[in-house]
């Protein structure tokens, strides 16, 4: 027979288990009602939790002792990690603690940078390998890929802090870490609730300015950032509502269905165009909402513009107007996932300058991005297509600018709306073509879809890659002829 004390303990444990099960059941029911998975719902809830956390920081911790703010960020970040991934939060803890030890034991050395790069990337890729499925699952590797970039960037900036100052570029000087980060600083930087789950990327220097109360447009006072934060939040909610309402009708399952194959070729292309634009909105939603959190805390402060107005775009991952209106692939790249692209440019592309070839550096940077996203073949195909498309787009732009005939045609005002429509159609059709491999992951899925549209993207751009240089020779006069004509 159990004693009264034992019975009390047992009943308490049972009530806790039942309470947890009931909470999970409620989340499952709500997720089912909304047409989403429970993990997706937990992710959305966690992203929006950043706003009450940011308000708490503004009202109770702004200009308080730094260690209190670090602890607040650590506790809230770990709570979010546990809410979403349970005990799997230990993966991030291991990497954060080991990264701190690497910095302390190896110091500001190339060895520390290389050790960080290979360890953090190896841990991430091992995580991908062990958890990979044929579908997109929200699991601990999702925030871990964000953390991986943070910790690699931290090691590089720490190394730059020990180099000859005059040998650094202005950008490197801006991000170089001169002090020695403590464990609480590294952990607070890693678990900051505004960027832990889906980004954005930000530097340790900016994080420390936030903790020290320097990320504000009013020195010594809380940042006047509530309205800018609400604007990004509102925009994020707009995309969230639109995505939620339309997602049951525009799905990747349609691409894999027999019905899709039986539709006319023009319909398959049109659906891929619409789906390719629509599928990006889930990322747009998350980044806009988290940007609002960063702005609310002050982390989004980016100095003042020429007119003296404060700028709140330091953590912007989206340029929405450019994303929606620019008809070129390079415009989409410049407007989408901005901070990650800037991170790759700063820590990979520019660090490969010693290769002496921009094309090789760009190719290796895209290969890094593909591996960073995961081990599925679809990522490699997607970024290979991006590389090919950007090269062809540059060739086409140079041809139009340098050819007298084409430049005159391009300058005809009446025809510009037609040019724009054609550009946007090509742009989003082949953006959808690239995103097909990105979102379907495995070769059997994306290959099936590519077969159904006869590998249109590869044929179109590979053909242009070889045809455009020949057309350029024929349509662009040589400099000698131009000089004689003048």
N, C-alpha and C positions, 0 to 999 in steps of 0.2 A: 504493500500500500504506500502511495506517495504521501509525503508530509504536506501540511497546508502550504508551507513555503514553496515546495516543489510544484504543487498544483498551481500556485499563483504564477510561478515562472513559466510553466507550460501554457497556461491560459493566456499570458501576456504575449508569448511567442506566437501562439496560434492567432491571436487577434492581429498581430503585426503582419503575419503571412496573409491572412484574409484581407487586411486593409490594402496590402501591396497588390494582391491579385485583383481586388475590386478596382483599384486605380488603373491597373493595366487593362482590365476589361473595359473600363470607361473610355480609355484612350483608343482601344481597338474599335469600339463601337463608333466613336466620333470619327476616327480615320475612315472606317467603312462608309459612314454617312457622307463624308466629304469626297469619297472616291480616291483616297490616298492610302499609302501604307502607314502602319504605326510609326515606323522609323522616320518617314518623311514628316509626319506630324510632330514628332519629338524634335526634329531638326528645326522646323519652323517656329515652334514654341520657344526653343532655346535661342534662336536668333532674335526674336522679339523680346526675350528677357533682358537683352542688353540695354533696353531703354530704362526700365526701373533700376537696374544696376548703375547706369550712367547718372540718373537723377540722384541716387543715394550718394554717389561719389561727389557730385556737384554740391550737395547740401551739407554733407557731413564730413567729407574727407579732403576737399579742396584746400590746399596749403597746409595740410596736416603733415605729421612726420612721414617721411618717405616709406619707412618700413611698414607702417600701417596700410598704406596704399598698395604696396607690393603684396602684403598678406591678403588684402581684399581681392586683388586680382587672382592670386593663386587659389584662394578658397572658391571664388565664384567660377573660375575656369574649371577646376577639378569637379565641382558640382555639376556643371554642364556636361563634362565628359562622362561622369558616372550616370547621369540621367539618360544619356544617349547610348552609352556603350558598356555600362556596368563595370565589371572588374577589368575589362580590357584597357582601362585608363592607365594601367601599369606600363603599357608600351611607351606612352609619352613620358612618363616619369623616368623610366630607364634612360631614354635618350637625352632628356634635359639634364639629369644628374651627371651622366657620363660626359656630356658636352661641357659642363662646368669643370669637371676634372681635367678634360683635355686642355682647356684654356689655362688652367692653373699649373698643370704639370709640364706641359709642352711649351707654354708661353707664346710669344709673338714670332712663330716660326712657320716656314713653309711646311714642315712636318705636321704641325698642328692643323693647318688648312687642309692638307691632303688626307690626313687621318679623319678629320671631320667629314670631308666630302665622301670618302669611300665608306666610312662606317654608317653615316646617316642614310646615304643612298642604298647601301646594302640592306640595312634594316627595313627601309621602306619597301624595296623590291621583294625581300623575303616575305614581308607582310602581304604584298599583292599575291605572291605565289601561293601562300598558305590559305588565303581567304577567297581566291578567285572563283567566280562562277560565270555562267554565260549571260548574266543579267547585271544591271547596275544596282548594286546593293549599298545601302548607307551603313557603313561599318567603321571601325576605328581607323582604318587606313585613310579615310576621307580627310579628317583634320590632321592626320599625321603627315600627309603630303605638304600641307601648309606649314606645319612645324619644321619639316625637313629643310625647306628653303630658308626659314627664319634662322635656324641654327647654323646652316652653311654660311649665310650672309653675316651672321654674328662673328664667326671665326675669321672670315676674310677682313671684316672691318677692324677686328681686334689686331690682326696681323698688320694692317695698314697703319694702325696707330703707333707702331714701333719702327716704321720705315722713315727714311729721310723725308722731311716734310716737303722739300722742294722737288722731290722726285714724284710726288703724287699729283694727279690731276685735280682740278677744282672739285669735281664730283667726289673723288676719293677722299679729299680733305673734309668734305661736308659730312661724310659718313664714318670716317675713321674714329675708332674708340681710343681715347687717350688714357682713361682710367682703367682700373681692373674690376670687372663686374663681380659682385657677390652672388652667392647662390640664390638669395631671394630676388635679386635684380634679374637674373637669368630666368628664373621660374616665373616671375611676374610678367616679364616680357613675353614669355612663351604662352602663358595661359590667359593673357588679357582677353576678356570676354568679347570685346569688339572685333577680334580677328582670329580667335582660336579655331572656330569651326570651318569657315569658308573664306578666310582672309578678311581684309586685304593684307598685303605685305607692308611692313613699315620697319624702319631701322631702330636699333637700340638707342641711338642718340635721340630720336624723336620721342621714343617711349620715356626716356629719362627726363626730357623736357616736360612731358606731360605730368609725370610724377612730381616734378619740382615746381609745377604751376606756371611754367613758361609758355605753354601752348594756349595762349589767349590773346585776343585782340585788345584787351584792357589790362595792361600790366598791373599785377597785384590783385586783380579781381577775377571772378568767374567769367569764362568766355561768353560773349553775347551771341551764342550759337543755337539757341532753341529754334528760332524761325528757320534758319538754313537746314537744321536737322529734320524738322517737320516736313519741309519741302521734299527732301529725299525720301523720307518715310512715306509720304503721300504718293509719290511717284512709284515707289516700290509696291505699295498696296494696289495701285492701279494695275500694274503688271501682274500682280498675284491674283487679283480677281479675274482678269482676262484669261490668264493661264488656267485657272481652276475651272472656269466656265467652258472653255473650249477644249481642254485636254481630253475629255472622253471621245471627242470626234476627230482629233488630229493625233494619231498615235503611230508609233513605229511598228506596231503589230500589223497595221494595214499594209506596210511595205513588204511584209513577209507573207501576206495572204495570197491565195490563189486568185481571189477576186482582183487584186492589184495587177497580177500578171495578165488577166483577161481583159483589162481595160485598154483602150487605145493608147498608142505611144505618147501622144500629146498630153493625155490625162495623167499618165505616169510621171511625166516630166513636170507638169503643173503641180501635182500633189507633192512631189519631192521639193519643189521650190517653196511652197507654202509651209510644209513641215519643217524644212531647213531653217526658215526664219522663226517659226513658232517655237521650236525645241530650245532655242537659245533663251527664251523668255524666263525659264525657271532659274537660270543663272543670273539674268538681269535682276530679277526680283530679289534674290538673296543678297547680291552685292549692293543694291540700292538701300536695302534695309540696314545692312551692317555699316554702310557708309554713314547713314544717319546716326547710328550709335557712336561712331568715332567722332563725328562732328559735335555731337552733344557733349562728349567728354572734353573736347578741345583738340584731340589728336588730329583732326582734319584741318587744323589751322595751317595755312601755307603763306603767311605773310600778307602783304598788301599789294594791290595792283598799282598801276601808274597813277590812278586817280585817288589813291589812298584808301580805297575800300578793302575790307578784309576778304581774303580768299579762303574758302573752306574745302578745297579740293585735294588736300595732301593725301587723303585715303580713297580718292575716287577710283573706282574700278570700271566705271562706265561713263562714256560721253554719249548720252542718250540721243541728242539731236544728230550728232555725227553718225551714230549707229543706224538711225532710222532713215537718214537722207542721203548719205554718201553712196555713190554708185560703184565704188571701186573696192576690191578686196583689201588693198592696203588701208583703206579708210575703216573697214570693219576691224582689222587688226589693231589700228590705232585707237579705236573706241571701245574695244571689248577686252576685259580682263587686263586693264592697263597696268596695274601695279605688278602683276606677275610677269608681264612682258618687259616692264622696266627692270625688274629684278634679273631676268635672264640676260637682258642687254648689258646690265652693269656687272654681273658676276660671272657670266659665261662668255658672251659674244666679245666684249671689249677686252677680256682677259686672254682671249685667243689671238690678240693682235700680233703676237710673235710669229704666227703662221704666215703672215704677210699676204693673206688672200681672204677678202671679205666673203666671197662665195662659200669657201670652205668653212669659215667661222660661222656663217649663217646656217649652213647645213648641219654642222655639229650642234649648234644651239637648238635647232628644231629636233634633232635626234635626242638631245637631253630632255626636251619638253615631252617628247613622245614616251620615253622611258619613265619620266616622272609621273605621267598620268597613269601608267600601268603597263602590264606585260602583254596585253591583248594585241593581236596583229592590226586591229582596226585603228589603233592610235598611230602606229607607224604609217599606215596608208593615208590617214588624214593629214598628217604633217608633211608627208611626201608630196601630197597634192597641194598643200599650201605653198611649199617651196617652188613647185613647178608653176603654179598659177601666178605667184608674185613675179617670177622671172619673165613669164610671157607678158604679164600686164605692163611691166617696165619697158619691154621691147616695143609693145604696141604704143605706149605713151610717147616714147622717143621717136617712133616712126611718124606719128601724127604731128608732133611738134616740128620735126626737121624736114618733113615733106611739104613743099610749097602748096601742092594740090590739096593734100589732106588737111593742112592747117587752114586753108581758105574754106574748105567744106565745113570744117568743125566750127568756124567762126560765124556761120550763117545763123542769125538769130531765130528765124522761123523754124529751122530744123532742130534747134537745141532740145525742145521737149521730146522729140522723137528719139534723139541720141540718148537722152536721159532714160527714157523708158526701155530702150534696147539694152543699155548698160545695166540697169537695175535687174532686168530679166536674166541676163547672162550671169550677173553677180550672184543673185540668190539661188538660181538654178544650180550653179556649181558649188555654191556654199552648202546647199542641201546635199549635193553629191558627196562632198567631203565629210559632212557631218554624219552621213549614213554609216560610213566605216567607224567613225568616232563613237557613235551611239549603239551600234549593233555589236561591237567588240570582236566577235569571233569570225574567222574567215568564211565559214560555211554560211553565215547570215548575210554579211555584206557582199559576198561574192554572188549570192542568189539575186540580190537587188541589182547589183551592177550588171549582171547578165540580162536582167529584164529590160534594162535601158541600153544594152549593147555597149557597155563601157564608154558611154558618151563623153564623160569628163576626160578620161585618159586619152581617147582618140583626138578629141578637140584640141586639147592643150599641147599634147605631144606633136601634133601636126603643126600647130602654130609655132612651136619652139623651133622647128626647122624651116618653116616657110617664111616667117617674118624677117629673118636676116637677109634672105634672098630678095624679098620685096623691098627691104630697106635699101639695098644696093641699086635696085632699079628705079626707085622713086625719089631717092634723096640725092641731089647733085653733089659732085665732089667739090671740095673747097676751091680747087683751082678754077673750075667752071664758074663758081659763084663770084670769084674775084674778077674774072674777065667780064662777066655780065655787069658787075658794078662799074 
